[in-house]
Amino acid sequence: MSDAQQRIDELVKGSEVLLFMKGSASFPMCGFSGRAIQILKACGVEPKNIKTVNVLDDAEIRQGIKEYSNWPTIPQLYVKGEFIGGSDIMMEMYESGELQQVLNG
């Protein structure tokens, strides 16, 4: 496992709600990342309880997270160490009520 993969693995396993995104929760730097934060807020997750990783700050993490999850796009949401998906999947799960169950389960 590469250094980046190891760092990603530690972040994923050490965080309740983790979002790999472009920018931060208070200043998203792409529309999809902003939408992901809004969906989490709509689910009742306090912004202070969302651990975010700005992939724009670290090229190794930016590429490594795509390999780690085998998912080609960012943002990526992890809850309790489990990969949930990107903003489109988050929206679908939110609309069905499934995301709230995952977050509050």
Secondary structure, DSSP 4 states (H G I P E B T S, - for coil): --HHHHHHHHHHHH-SEEEEESB-SSSBSSHHHHHHHHHHHHTT--GGG-EEEEGGG-HHHHHHHHHHHT--SS-EEEETTEEEE-HHHHHHHHHHTHHHHHHH-
